[in-house]
């Protein structure tokens, strides 16, 4: 039986295990029990078919079709038929019978793979109230395919209105499963819409009609994609613009945005995600592949936490930021390009939602152990691992993180339980803990050896990444204090701003809030007794050196990886290259550096990290992108890249001694 849960840094009794009761009752009685949710009070009950008719008959879609007729000289009937076909492809067909079927299946799956699913009771109470008052948008983070099903499962369990969910179109192509998802509330969106004006019009009107009518809570991922690194991703703004437009146009009084933080003690796709980052193609999402993957049901994936955050009122946030008169000058049904102030508001709001998701994530002992293991890749004695993890536990709690640490269990038992759960990642032999590398047939070449080691490191790094937001701002202050010329506050802040701009694809920062981010980092370090501050200077306290060294080591893999990409771009003979060729070329370059012993940071092989470096250089105008023969061509300004490289490396010693690390 599982020990009582303690969530340090949060209410100890704020979470409860929703699987406990499910284990005591039959799956059939659960699936077919009475379901009586209290819907949005302003909603008129309408069917999925009626919702689709409202979209096709809308003035907005009619206006866009008229524009396309003029531009492309296509008959109205043909365009209407195309719009209807697009709507049939994307639209959901939510039916209670299929929710019951999915509930029955999920009950069996969740009870088998998870030891517990903890949900915050006060969050569910707030959500229940919000659903009745205004249209609700559910905004979970996205770390696993399980995210797609768990919210509907929870809401069905607690008599809350089932959401309609924005899903990627590959799920639609799964035989039988795709139709079950559609009838469980999924609507399917193409990943590459481009400049397809008709598709944009149908999708945006469909989303707005769901919000405007209060048809159901709408769920989508503000990050857009599933995070392969398990870090938060920079928000995608298209869907957020769509869901907010009914409010901007005065069609609804308010909209409630609910940030939701889903955390996994162990992620089902851990190996798959690491291999994707190393360039192994993602398996196609098919029913056959799903059936083959059923072996995961034999594994234990530990605990899941789902934290429903406080509903955010759009009406409260928008005050003084957007002039509503601009929307009164144009008829509601006509398309309207968002103003600069609207774009800035939507961007700031989306970044805020991700910060709220991060703050409500519940960390596990394993997340902290992964941080320590990555700073000791040569292996570490289990007693020392325990000592350093407990030190780190105190630090994350001082930094305001939420941490699950079972009560009435010794610290050594918590550690051994985590090591056992993650047997695919680590092993403990003769009292020493090391990463596990996957085995394969036949002799291993040098490249295969690097690849296997890198896969093990990236799996471990994904669990560190679930906690990395806790340290990001203090770590950037710590790094800035050694790279700034002096410890003058202005100099430290200047370098902090540089790091913030460089890493703004790596970590999530709200645009225009550099001062607030700097103050947050400094404040956490001050409150923890690590640094002292005067008006002009920041200095490390005598007892703060250990924490500063640890925080610098947190950013070390990112800094070294960026340096490697800069080196590649500066040493390449050509200044221009095709974007499609970038990943393969740099992977070969880095692999050669590993074989020659010049590089040791395996994280630089991550394709996501490499793309983030490129995005940063494009934003900082050190690389420019142009379209040539329907392909993106990149031009490198080597002197600009070298300047950024020098700034990043100023005062930075790439290899911190092992003894100095955590």
C-alpha positions as CSV (number, residue, x, y, z in Angstrom):
1,X,0.0,0.0,0.0
2,X,1.3,3.4,-0.9
3,X,2.5,5.7,1.9
4,X,0.6,8.9,2.7
5,X,1.6,11.7,0.3
6,X,3.5,14.8,1.3
7,X,3.8,17.6,-1.1
8,X,6.4,20.0,0.4
9,X,5.9,23.6,-0.6
10,X,2.2,23.0,-1.0
11,X,-0.7,22.0,1.1
12,X,0.1,18.5,2.4
13,X,-3.5,17.3,2.0
14,X,-4.2,19.3,-1.2
15,X,-3.8,16.2,-3.5
16,X,-5.6,12.9,-3.4
17,X,-5.2,9.7,-5.3
18,X,-8.2,9.3,-7.7
19,X,-7.2,5.7,-8.5
20,X,-7.7,4.5,-4.9
21,X,-11.4,4.3,-5.2
22,X,-11.2,3.0,-8.8
23,X,-9.2,0.0,-7.5
24,X,-12.0,-0.8,-5.1
25,X,-14.8,-0.8,-7.7
26,X,-15.5,-2.5,-11.0
27,X,-14.5,-0.9,-14.2
28,X,-18.0,-1.5,-15.7
29,X,-19.9,0.2,-12.8
30,X,-17.5,3.2,-13.1
31,X,-18.1,3.5,-16.9
32,X,-21.9,3.2,-16.7
33,X,-22.5,5.3,-13.6
34,X,-24.8,8.3,-13.7
35,X,-23.0,11.3,-15.3
36,X,-24.6,14.7,-14.6
37,X,-22.3,17.6,-15.2
38,X,-23.3,21.2,-14.6
39,X,-22.7,23.1,-17.9
40,X,-22.0,26.7,-18.6
41,X,-25.1,28.6,-17.7
42,X,-25.1,30.8,-20.8
43,X,-24.9,27.8,-23.2
44,X,-27.8,26.5,-25.3
45,X,-27.6,22.7,-25.7
46,X,-26.7,22.0,-29.4
47,X,-25.5,18.9,-31.2
48,X,-22.2,18.5,-33.0
49,X,-24.0,18.6,-36.4
50,X,-25.8,21.9,-35.4
51,X,-22.4,23.3,-34.4
52,X,-21.0,22.5,-37.8
53,X,-24.0,24.1,-39.6
54,X,-23.4,27.3,-37.6
55,X,-19.8,27.4,-38.9
56,X,-20.8,26.8,-42.5
57,X,-23.5,29.4,-42.4
58,X,-21.5,32.0,-40.6
59,X,-21.0,35.5,-42.1
60,X,-17.3,35.2,-41.3
61,X,-16.8,32.1,-43.5
62,X,-19.0,33.6,-46.2
63,X,-16.9,36.8,-46.3
64,X,-13.6,34.7,-46.7
65,X,-15.1,32.6,-49.4
66,X,-16.1,35.7,-51.3
67,X,-12.5,37.0,-51.0
68,X,-11.1,33.6,-52.3
69,X,-13.6,33.7,-55.2
70,X,-12.2,37.0,-56.4
71,X,-8.6,35.9,-55.9
72,X,-8.8,32.4,-57.4
73,X,-11.8,32.6,-59.7
74,X,-13.4,29.5,-58.1
75,X,-17.3,29.1,-57.9
76,X,-18.9,29.7,-54.5
77,X,-20.4,26.2,-54.5
78,X,-17.0,24.6,-55.0
79,X,-15.5,26.6,-52.2
80,X,-18.5,25.8,-49.9
81,X,-18.1,22.1,-50.7
82,X,-14.3,22.3,-49.9
83,X,-15.1,24.1,-46.6
84,X,-17.7,21.4,-45.7
85,X,-15.1,18.7,-46.4
86,X,-12.5,20.5,-44.2
87,X,-15.0,20.7,-41.4
88,X,-15.9,17.0,-41.7
89,X,-12.2,16.2,-41.5
90,X,-11.5,18.3,-38.4
91,X,-14.7,18.4,-36.3
92,X,-15.4,16.4,-33.2
93,X,-18.5,14.4,-32.6
94,X,-18.6,14.1,-28.8
95,X,-20.9,11.3,-27.6
96,X,-21.3,10.1,-24.0
97,X,-21.3,6.5,-25.0
98,X,-17.8,6.8,-26.3
99,X,-16.7,8.7,-23.2
100,X,-17.9,5.8,-21.2
101,X,-16.0,3.4,-23.5
102,X,-12.8,5.4,-23.2
103,X,-13.4,5.7,-19.4
104,X,-13.6,1.9,-19.1
105,X,-10.4,1.4,-21.1
106,X,-8.5,4.2,-19.4
107,X,-9.5,2.9,-16.0
108,X,-7.8,-0.4,-16.8
109,X,-4.7,1.2,-18.3
110,X,-4.2,3.8,-15.6
111,X,-4.6,1.2,-12.8
112,X,-2.0,-1.0,-14.4
113,X,0.7,1.5,-15.4
114,X,0.4,4.1,-12.6
115,X,0.7,3.5,-8.8
116,X,-1.4,6.6,-8.3
117,X,-2.8,9.7,-10.0
118,X,-2.9,12.7,-7.6
119,X,-5.2,15.6,-8.3
120,X,-5.7,18.8,-6.2
121,X,-9.2,18.9,-4.8
122,X,-9.4,22.7,-4.5
123,X,-8.4,23.0,-8.2
124,X,-11.3,20.8,-9.2
125,X,-13.7,22.8,-7.1
126,X,-12.6,26.0,-8.7
127,X,-12.9,24.5,-12.2
128,X,-16.4,23.2,-11.5
129,X,-17.4,26.8,-10.6
130,X,-15.6,28.4,-13.5
131,X,-17.3,26.0,-16.0
132,X,-20.7,27.2,-14.9
133,X,-19.9,30.9,-15.1
134,X,-18.0,31.5,-18.4
135,X,-16.5,29.7,-21.4
136,X,-13.5,27.7,-20.1
137,X,-10.2,27.0,-21.9
138,X,-8.2,24.2,-20.4
139,X,-4.4,24.7,-21.0
140,X,-2.3,21.6,-19.9
141,X,1.4,21.3,-20.5
142,X,2.2,18.5,-23.0
143,X,4.8,15.8,-22.0
144,X,3.2,12.5,-23.0
145,X,0.5,11.0,-25.2
146,X,-1.2,10.2,-21.9
147,X,-1.9,14.0,-21.5
148,X,-4.5,13.7,-24.2
149,X,-6.7,11.3,-22.2
150,X,-6.1,12.0,-18.6
151,X,-8.1,15.3,-18.3
152,X,-11.2,13.8,-19.9
153,X,-10.8,10.8,-17.6
154,X,-10.6,13.1,-14.5
155,X,-13.5,15.3,-15.7
156,X,-15.7,12.3,-16.3
157,X,-14.8,10.9,-12.9
158,X,-15.9,14.1,-11.1
159,X,-19.0,15.0,-13.2
160,X,-17.4,17.9,-15.0
161,X,-18.3,18.8,-18.6
162,X,-16.2,16.8,-21.0
163,X,-13.8,19.0,-23.0
164,X,-13.4,19.2,-26.8
165,X,-9.7,18.8,-27.5
166,X,-7.4,20.2,-30.3
167,X,-5.4,17.2,-31.5
168,X,-2.8,16.7,-34.3
169,X,-4.2,15.1,-37.5
170,X,-2.0,12.0,-37.4
171,X,-4.2,10.7,-34.5
172,X,-7.2,10.9,-36.9
173,X,-5.5,8.4,-39.3
174,X,-5.3,5.7,-36.7
175,X,-7.9,3.1,-37.7
176,X,-10.8,2.8,-35.2
177,X,-8.8,4.7,-32.5
178,X,-9.1,7.9,-34.5
179,X,-12.9,7.6,-34.6
180,X,-13.0,6.8,-30.9
181,X,-11.0,9.9,-30.2
182,X,-13.3,12.0,-32.4
183,X,-16.4,10.7,-30.6
184,X,-14.7,11.4,-27.3
185,X,-14.3,15.1,-28.1
186,X,-11.1,15.4,-30.3
187,X,-11.1,17.7,-33.2
188,X,-8.1,17.4,-35.6
189,X,-5.8,20.1,-36.9
190,X,-3.3,19.8,-39.7
191,X,0.2,20.6,-38.7
192,X,1.2,22.4,-41.8
193,X,-1.5,24.9,-42.7
194,X,0.7,27.5,-44.3
195,X,-1.2,30.1,-46.3
196,X,-4.3,28.0,-46.9
197,X,-6.8,30.8,-46.4
198,X,-9.9,28.6,-46.5
199,X,-8.5,26.1,-43.9
200,X,-7.6,29.0,-41.5
201,X,-11.1,30.4,-42.0
202,X,-12.9,27.1,-41.2
203,X,-10.6,26.3,-38.3
204,X,-10.8,29.8,-36.7
205,X,-14.6,30.0,-37.1
206,X,-15.0,26.5,-35.7
207,X,-13.0,27.3,-32.6
208,X,-14.7,30.7,-32.1
209,X,-18.1,29.0,-32.4
210,X,-17.3,26.5,-29.7
211,X,-16.2,29.3,-27.4
212,X,-19.0,31.7,-28.3
213,X,-21.8,29.1,-27.8
214,X,-20.2,27.6,-24.6
215,X,-20.6,24.2,-26.4
216,X,-18.0,22.6,-24.1
217,X,-14.7,23.5,-22.3
218,X,-12.0,23.7,-25.0
219,X,-8.7,22.1,-24.4
220,X,-5.4,22.8,-26.3
221,X,-1.7,22.9,-25.7
222,X,-0.4,26.4,-25.6
223,X,3.1,25.0,-26.4
224,X,1.6,23.6,-29.6
225,X,3.6,20.3,-29.6
226,X,4.6,17.6,-27.2
227,X,7.9,18.5,-25.6
228,X,10.5,16.0,-26.6
229,X,12.9,17.3,-23.9
230,X,10.2,17.6,-21.2
231,X,11.1,21.3,-20.8
232,X,8.5,23.9,-21.4
233,X,8.4,25.2,-25.0
234,X,7.9,28.7,-26.3
235,X,4.1,29.2,-26.8
236,X,2.5,29.1,-30.2
237,X,0.0,32.0,-30.4
238,X,-2.4,31.0,-33.3
239,X,-4.9,29.0,-31.2
240,X,-4.8,31.5,-28.3
241,X,-5.8,34.3,-30.7
242,X,-8.7,32.2,-31.9
243,X,-10.1,31.4,-28.5
244,X,-9.8,35.0,-27.3
245,X,-11.4,36.7,-30.3
246,X,-15.0,36.2,-29.1
247,X,-14.1,38.1,-25.9
248,X,-12.3,40.9,-27.9
249,X,-15.4,41.3,-30.1
250,X,-17.8,41.4,-27.2
251,X,-19.5,38.1,-28.0
252,X,-18.8,36.7,-24.5
253,X,-18.5,38.7,-21.2
254,X,-15.4,36.8,-20.0
255,X,-13.3,33.7,-20.7
256,X,-11.6,31.6,-17.9
257,X,-8.2,30.2,-18.8
258,X,-7.2,27.3,-16.6
259,X,-3.4,26.4,-16.5
260,X,-2.9,22.7,-15.8
261,X,0.3,21.1,-14.8
262,X,0.8,17.4,-15.5
263,X,3.9,15.7,-14.0
264,X,5.1,12.2,-14.4
265,X,7.4,10.3,-12.1
266,X,8.3,8.2,-15.2
267,X,7.3,9.0,-18.8
268,X,6.1,6.2,-21.0
269,X,7.9,7.5,-24.1
270,X,11.3,8.3,-22.4
271,X,13.4,6.2,-24.8
272,X,11.4,7.1,-27.9
273,X,11.8,10.9,-27.1
274,X,15.6,10.6,-26.6
275,X,16.0,8.7,-29.9
276,X,13.9,11.3,-31.7
277,X,16.3,14.0,-30.4
278,X,19.2,12.0,-31.8
279,X,17.7,11.9,-35.3
280,X,15.8,8.6,-35.3
281,X,12.6,9.2,-37.2
282,X,9.4,9.3,-35.1
283,X,7.3,6.2,-35.5
284,X,4.1,6.8,-37.5
285,X,1.0,7.0,-35.2
286,X,-1.0,3.9,-36.3
287,X,-3.3,1.5,-34.5
288,X,-0.9,-1.3,-35.2
289,X,2.0,0.6,-33.6
290,X,-0.3,1.3,-30.6
291,X,-1.1,-2.4,-30.2
292,X,2.6,-3.3,-30.5
293,X,3.4,-0.7,-27.8
294,X,1.1,-2.5,-25.3
295,X,4.2,-4.0,-23.7
296,X,4.4,-0.7,-21.7
297,X,1.4,-2.1,-19.7
298,X,3.8,-4.5,-18.1
299,X,6.0,-1.7,-16.7
300,X,5.5,0.5,-13.6
301,X,5.4,4.2,-14.3
302,X,5.0,5.4,-10.7
303,X,3.0,8.4,-9.8
304,X,1.3,11.1,-11.9
305,X,0.3,14.6,-10.6
306,X,-2.4,16.7,-12.2
307,X,-2.6,20.2,-10.7
308,X,-5.5,22.4,-11.8
309,X,-4.4,26.0,-11.4
310,X,-6.5,29.0,-10.5
311,X,-8.8,30.1,-13.4
312,X,-7.4,33.3,-15.0
313,X,-10.0,35.9,-16.0
314,X,-9.2,37.4,-19.5
315,X,-11.5,40.4,-18.6
316,X,-9.4,41.2,-15.5
317,X,-6.1,40.9,-17.3
318,X,-7.0,42.9,-20.4
319,X,-7.9,46.1,-18.5
320,X,-5.8,49.0,-19.6
321,X,-3.9,46.9,-22.2
322,X,-6.3,46.8,-25.2
323,X,-8.6,49.6,-26.4
324,X,-11.9,47.8,-27.0
325,X,-13.1,50.6,-29.4
326,X,-11.0,49.1,-32.3
327,X,-13.3,46.1,-32.3
328,X,-16.4,48.2,-32.2
329,X,-15.5,49.9,-35.5
330,X,-15.6,46.6,-37.5
331,X,-18.7,44.3,-37.7
332,X,-18.2,41.2,-35.6
333,X,-18.5,38.8,-38.5
334,X,-15.7,40.3,-40.5
335,X,-12.1,39.2,-40.2
336,X,-9.9,41.6,-38.4
337,X,-6.1,41.6,-38.2
338,X,-5.0,41.8,-34.6
339,X,-3.4,45.1,-33.6
340,X,0.1,45.3,-32.2
341,X,-1.3,45.8,-28.7
342,X,-3.5,42.7,-29.1
343,X,-0.5,40.6,-30.3
344,X,1.6,41.8,-27.4
345,X,-1.3,41.0,-24.9
346,X,-1.8,37.5,-26.4
347,X,1.9,36.8,-26.3
348,X,2.3,38.0,-22.7
349,X,-0.7,36.0,-21.6
350,X,0.5,32.8,-23.3
351,X,3.9,33.1,-21.7
352,X,2.2,33.8,-18.3
353,X,0.2,30.6,-18.7
354,X,3.4,28.6,-19.2
355,X,5.0,30.2,-16.1
356,X,1.9,29.2,-14.1
357,X,2.1,25.6,-15.4
358,X,5.8,25.5,-14.3
359,X,5.0,26.9,-10.8
360,X,2.4,24.2,-10.2
361,X,4.5,21.2,-11.4
362,X,5.0,18.7,-8.6
363,X,8.6,17.3,-8.7
364,X,9.7,13.9,-7.5
365,X,12.8,12.7,-5.8
366,X,13.9,11.3,-9.2
367,X,13.9,14.7,-10.8
368,X,16.4,15.9,-8.2
369,X,18.5,12.7,-8.5
370,X,18.7,13.2,-12.3
371,X,20.1,16.7,-11.7
372,X,22.9,15.2,-9.5
373,X,23.6,12.2,-11.9
374,X,24.1,14.5,-14.9
375,X,26.8,16.4,-12.9
376,X,28.4,13.0,-12.1
377,X,28.3,11.1,-15.4
378,X,31.3,9.0,-14.3
379,X,29.1,7.5,-11.6
380,X,28.5,8.3,-7.9
381,X,28.3,6.4,-4.7
382,X,24.7,5.8,-3.6
383,X,25.4,7.4,-0.1
384,X,26.8,10.5,-1.8
385,X,23.9,10.6,-4.2
386,X,21.5,10.5,-1.2
387,X,23.4,13.3,0.5
388,X,23.5,15.6,-2.5
389,X,19.8,14.9,-3.4
390,X,18.8,15.9,0.2
391,X,20.9,19.1,-0.1
392,X,19.2,19.8,-3.4
393,X,15.8,19.1,-1.8
394,X,16.4,21.9,0.7
395,X,17.4,24.2,-2.1
396,X,14.4,23.6,-4.4
397,X,12.0,24.1,-1.4
398,X,13.7,27.5,-0.7
399,X,13.2,28.3,-4.3
400,X,9.5,27.7,-4.0
401,X,9.1,24.4,-5.8
402,X,6.4,21.8,-5.1
403,X,8.0,18.4,-4.2
404,X,6.5,15.0,-3.6
405,X,8.4,13.2,-0.9
406,X,6.6,10.2,0.8
407,X,6.0,10.5,4.5
408,X,6.9,7.8,7.1
409,X,9.6,6.4,4.7
410,X,13.3,6.8,5.3
411,X,15.3,8.9,2.8
412,X,17.3,5.9,1.7
413,X,14.1,4.0,0.9
414,X,12.8,6.9,-1.1
415,X,16.1,6.9,-3.1
416,X,16.1,3.1,-3.6
417,X,12.5,3.1,-4.7
418,X,13.3,5.8,-7.3
419,X,16.3,3.9,-8.6
420,X,14.2,0.7,-8.9
421,X,11.4,2.6,-10.7
422,X,13.9,4.0,-13.2
423,X,15.8,0.7,-13.8
424,X,15.8,1.4,-17.5
425,X,17.9,4.5,-16.9
426,X,20.2,3.8,-14.0
427,X,21.6,0.8,-12.1
428,X,23.2,0.5,-8.8
429,X,26.1,-2.0,-8.5
430,X,28.4,-2.4,-5.5
431,X,27.0,0.8,-4.0
432,X,27.7,2.9,-7.1
433,X,25.0,4.4,-9.3
434,X,25.6,4.7,-13.1
435,X,23.6,5.4,-16.2
436,X,22.4,2.4,-18.2
437,X,23.2,2.2,-21.9
438,X,21.0,0.2,-24.2
439,X,22.4,-3.0,-25.5
440,X,22.6,-4.1,-29.1
441,X,23.8,-7.1,-31.1
442,X,27.4,-7.4,-32.3
443,X,30.5,-5.2,-31.7
444,X,29.9,-1.5,-31.1
445,X,31.6,1.0,-33.3
446,X,32.8,4.3,-31.9
447,X,29.8,6.1,-33.3
448,X,27.4,3.6,-31.9
449,X,29.1,3.9,-28.5
450,X,28.6,7.7,-28.6
451,X,25.0,7.3,-29.7
452,X,24.1,4.8,-26.9
453,X,25.8,7.0,-24.3
454,X,24.0,10.0,-25.6
455,X,20.6,8.3,-25.5
456,X,21.2,7.4,-21.8
457,X,22.2,11.0,-21.0
458,X,19.3,12.5,-22.9
459,X,16.8,10.3,-21.1
460,X,18.3,11.4,-17.8
461,X,18.3,15.0,-18.9
462,X,14.6,14.9,-19.7
463,X,13.9,14.3,-16.0
464,X,16.3,17.1,-15.0
465,X,14.5,19.3,-17.5
466,X,11.2,18.8,-15.6
467,X,12.9,20.7,-12.7
468,X,15.1,23.1,-14.7
469,X,12.7,26.0,-14.6
470,X,13.2,26.1,-10.8
471,X,16.9,27.0,-11.3
472,X,17.0,28.9,-14.6
473,X,16.9,32.5,-13.4
474,X,19.1,32.1,-10.3
475,X,21.6,30.1,-12.5
476,X,21.7,32.8,-15.1
477,X,22.5,35.3,-12.3
478,X,25.2,32.9,-11.1
479,X,26.8,32.6,-14.5
480,X,26.5,36.4,-15.1
481,X,28.5,37.0,-12.0
482,X,31.6,35.2,-13.4
483,X,31.2,36.5,-17.0
484,X,30.6,40.1,-16.1
485,X,33.7,42.2,-15.9
486,X,33.0,43.3,-12.3
487,X,30.3,42.4,-9.7
488,X,28.6,45.7,-10.3
489,X,24.9,45.2,-10.5
490,X,24.7,47.0,-13.9
491,X,27.3,44.7,-15.4
492,X,25.7,41.5,-14.0
493,X,22.3,42.6,-15.3
494,X,23.8,43.5,-18.7
495,X,25.2,39.9,-19.1
496,X,22.0,38.4,-17.7
497,X,20.0,40.2,-20.5
498,X,22.4,38.7,-23.0
499,X,21.9,35.2,-21.6
500,X,18.1,35.8,-21.5
501,X,18.1,36.8,-25.2
502,X,20.4,33.9,-26.2
503,X,18.4,31.2,-24.3
504,X,14.9,32.5,-24.9
505,X,14.1,29.4,-27.1
506,X,15.7,27.1,-24.5
507,X,13.7,28.4,-21.5
508,X,10.5,30.4,-21.4
509,X,10.8,34.1,-20.6
510,X,8.1,36.6,-21.1
511,X,9.2,39.2,-23.6
512,X,10.0,42.6,-22.2
513,X,10.4,41.4,-18.6
514,X,14.2,41.1,-18.3
515,X,14.2,43.3,-15.2
516,X,11.5,41.2,-13.4
517,X,13.4,38.0,-14.4
518,X,16.7,39.4,-13.0
519,X,15.0,40.5,-9.8
520,X,13.4,37.1,-9.4
521,X,16.8,35.3,-9.8
522,X,18.5,37.7,-7.4
523,X,15.7,37.6,-4.8
524,X,15.7,33.8,-4.7
525,X,19.5,33.8,-4.1
526,X,19.2,36.5,-1.5
527,X,16.4,34.8,0.4
528,X,18.5,31.6,0.4
529,X,21.5,33.4,1.9
530,X,23.6,32.8,-1.3
531,X,24.3,36.4,-2.3
532,X,24.3,39.8,-0.8
533,X,23.3,43.0,-2.6
534,X,23.9,46.7,-2.3
535,X,22.7,49.4,-4.7
536,X,25.8,49.0,-6.8
537,X,27.1,45.5,-6.2
538,X,26.2,41.8,-6.0
539,X,28.5,39.5,-4.1
540,X,28.6,35.8,-3.1
541,X,28.4,35.1,0.6
542,X,30.9,32.8,2.2
543,X,28.4,30.0,2.7
544,X,26.9,30.6,-0.8
545,X,29.8,29.2,-2.9
546,X,28.5,25.7,-3.1
547,X,25.1,26.8,-4.4
548,X,26.7,29.2,-7.0
549,X,28.9,26.4,-8.3
550,X,26.0,24.1,-8.6
551,X,23.8,26.6,-10.4
552,X,26.6,27.3,-12.9
553,X,26.9,23.6,-13.5
554,X,23.1,23.5,-14.3
555,X,23.7,25.7,-17.3
556,X,27.0,24.2,-18.3
557,X,25.6,21.6,-20.8
558,X,23.6,24.3,-22.5
559,X,26.5,26.8,-22.7
560,X,28.9,24.1,-24.0
561,X,26.3,22.9,-26.6
562,X,25.8,26.4,-27.9
563,X,29.6,26.9,-28.1
564,X,29.8,23.7,-30.2
565,X,27.2,25.0,-32.7
566,X,28.9,28.4,-32.9
567,X,32.2,26.6,-33.7
568,X,30.5,24.6,-36.5
569,X,29.1,27.7,-38.1
570,X,32.4,29.6,-37.9
571,X,34.5,26.7,-39.2
572,X,32.2,25.7,-42.1
573,X,33.8,26.8,-45.3
574,X,30.5,27.9,-46.8
575,X,28.5,30.9,-45.4
576,X,25.2,29.6,-46.8
577,X,23.5,26.2,-46.4
578,X,20.0,24.7,-46.8
579,X,18.1,24.5,-43.5
580,X,17.1,20.9,-44.2
581,X,20.8,19.9,-44.3
582,X,21.7,21.6,-41.0
583,X,20.8,18.7,-38.6
584,X,22.7,16.0,-40.5
585,X,25.7,18.1,-41.1
586,X,26.1,19.3,-37.5
587,X,25.4,15.9,-36.1
588,X,28.4,14.5,-38.2
589,X,30.5,17.4,-37.1
590,X,29.8,16.9,-33.4
591,X,30.2,13.1,-33.7
592,X,33.7,13.6,-35.0
593,X,34.5,15.9,-32.1
594,X,33.3,13.2,-29.7
595,X,35.5,10.6,-31.3
596,X,38.5,12.9,-31.2
597,X,37.8,13.7,-27.5
598,X,37.3,17.4,-28.0
599,X,33.7,17.4,-26.8
600,X,32.2,15.7,-23.7
601,X,28.7,17.2,-23.4
602,X,26.3,14.7,-24.9
603,X,23.4,17.1,-24.9
604,X,24.9,19.0,-27.8
605,X,23.7,16.0,-30.0
606,X,20.1,17.0,-29.2
607,X,18.4,18.2,-32.4
608,X,16.0,20.4,-30.4
609,X,18.9,22.2,-28.8
610,X,20.6,22.6,-32.1
611,X,17.5,24.2,-33.6
612,X,17.2,26.5,-30.6
613,X,20.7,27.8,-31.2
614,X,19.8,28.5,-34.8
615,X,16.5,30.3,-33.8
616,X,18.5,32.4,-31.4
617,X,21.0,33.4,-34.0
618,X,18.2,34.3,-36.5
619,X,16.6,36.5,-33.8
620,X,19.9,38.1,-33.0
621,X,20.6,38.7,-36.8
622,X,23.7,36.6,-36.8
623,X,22.0,34.3,-39.3
624,X,19.5,35.3,-42.0
625,X,16.9,33.1,-43.8
626,X,15.8,33.4,-47.4
627,X,13.6,31.3,-49.6
628,X,15.5,29.7,-52.6
629,X,13.8,27.2,-54.9
630,X,11.0,26.6,-52.3
631,X,13.6,25.8,-49.6
632,X,14.9,27.8,-46.7
633,X,18.5,28.9,-47.2
634,X,20.5,30.2,-44.2
635,X,23.3,32.8,-44.5
636,X,25.8,33.0,-41.6
637,X,27.4,36.2,-40.5
638,X,30.5,34.6,-39.1
639,X,31.9,37.7,-37.4
640,X,28.5,38.2,-35.6
641,X,28.4,34.6,-34.5
642,X,32.0,34.9,-33.2
643,X,31.0,38.0,-31.2
644,X,28.2,36.1,-29.6
645,X,30.5,33.1,-29.0
646,X,33.1,35.4,-27.3
647,X,30.4,37.0,-25.1
648,X,29.1,33.6,-24.0
649,X,32.6,32.3,-23.3
650,X,33.9,35.5,-21.5
651,X,35.3,34.3,-18.2
652,X,33.6,30.9,-18.6
653,X,35.7,27.8,-17.9
654,X,34.0,25.0,-19.9
655,X,35.0,22.2,-17.6
656,X,34.1,22.7,-14.0
657,X,36.1,20.3,-11.9
658,X,34.2,17.2,-10.8
659,X,34.9,17.9,-7.2
660,X,33.3,21.3,-7.4
661,X,30.1,20.1,-8.8
662,X,27.1,19.0,-6.8
